[in-house]
Amino acid sequence: MVVTVELISLPRNTEKNLMHLQSLRIQGFRRFDDLSLRFKSGLNIIVGPNNAGKTAVVDALRVLLSASDEGNLRLTELDLHQQRNGTRRTSATFTFIFSNLSDDDEADYMTALVPVKDSTETITGYEARFTVQYTQAEPGGRLRLRRWVGLHEENVMTTEMLEELRAIYLQPLRDPALGLKPEFDEALKTKPPVSSTNLALNTKHENMLGSELAQVLALELTSGDFNRFAARVGLAVGGMEIEQNGLGFNNLIYMAVVLSELALNTEATYCGLIVEEPEAHLHPQLQAVLLDYLRTVEKPAEGERAVQVFVTSHSPNFAALADIDSICCVYESPSGPAAFAPRDATFAVGKKEKLQRYLNVTRAELFFARRVILVEGTAELFLVEALATKAGFDLRKNSVSVISTDGLNFDAFLPLFGENAMQIPTAVITDADPPADFFPEKDSTLQLSANASLLKASEDDFVHCFFSKKTLEYDLAFEADRRQLMIDALKEIHPVIGKALETEIDEGVGDSEKAKRLYCGMFQRGETKEDVQKGRYSQILAYGIATSKTAVTVPPYLVSALQFVIGAVEKAGG
């Protein structure tokens, strides 16, 4: 792609908070029978598992926003949605709603306006509605393109309207050197238009990366090719040809150049940037730098305009660093592809902020999961994965993500799942949480604490809770084969304690008594003795379970949780 530099002399719009795409409805396109997405101004990060439809969302955006670009999207019969009965839809329809229109925008898009009404049917403002439709005239034939605005198909979408919607699309695995290349006459470098552009580019680049990582950029031009000046502007990096620079850094430079062009464009009514997989070729630190820079579009500098950015990503690192309100998840629900924005979820006071703080690369995997198991902490994380394998469930092949909530923080995570959120199987594995001095019998009825009962009440068709009688470690100690593995793991880190406890357990009568002795001997040792550290112990126990040559029975409540979250999918080796 070639980078062009335009010198604007008559600004049309210098406001920072301009119109933005509020929603997009996609009907009959590729995997989507009918999908609606809501966006916010500024940065939007579209995430989800492979084959969820993220690229289809990008191409749907391009149908309108890149309609005036060379090489814009061309749809064929194969792009029409194939229904479950095998037949294809005869049309693909894309409906775009823009909000936050200024008075000038409303005048320009008069025929596109749709009234916005409150609960009393009072008109509170207007939105602009654009519709693009591809229709199959006959089987095997070309698709017919139609565009209209507003509520009536007779309202034609004019070329002038399309030109006011300025968006740039950056495809995945791009080679930015193609757009940043050629050479430059030395005499031109000192001229004000060029020198000021150089200054702007270097300033933007340093703002993105910081002084430590920033490189020296300079405009270049193919010698003597004045007729194609705008089309042949390129960059030199630290005195080197752009092709000699690293691909990751070139992508950062290119995005900075493109964003600069859009931010300084005061002519277009709307400016957007569509980027697929911006994390490509970037290590985690530079991904964080890029994300910080993309956030700046929400608070443009003086003399710049707001730019709406759409990003697709496969990177949990990118999702972990992002503001939750910027994320939109595209995933597979029981009824087909669906979209969910965490900002639309209902959180208790302070819980969304807690979730934002708790998100890391591992936990952000939940935005890409097809099935989820939520556990309390690291100890349960190690043990559940090892026990699932022993029970014959391959979590990885069944796309199950086990997420630690770092204590009893389920209420910060659960708003993301369920009937009114992401409709994917979600199992919560936790403790019944009885008093510390209460030790349930092996065959006793489950007794839930007040907190556990509240958690149980949050269940729906997609979220189920599964409780141990006391703790996971206590329930593991009910069976002789598991008790021996637990004692062996204890001996590895505390040989003396392990040997003494083994003797004490052998003297116990019945599984329930032995489970109590083992549990108290490790985790309730009294005020004068230090308890065994669960995290370290569980890691060693999980290894022992995973490498055991003999069969290991799995507590029934864990088997139920695994069966629920995996459903009808076959067990490993089944």
Summary of the structure (lengths in Angstrom):
residues: 574
radius of gyration: 29.3
end to end distance: 49.8
largest distance: 95.6
contacts: 1806
relative contact order: 0.10
helix: 38%
strand: 22%
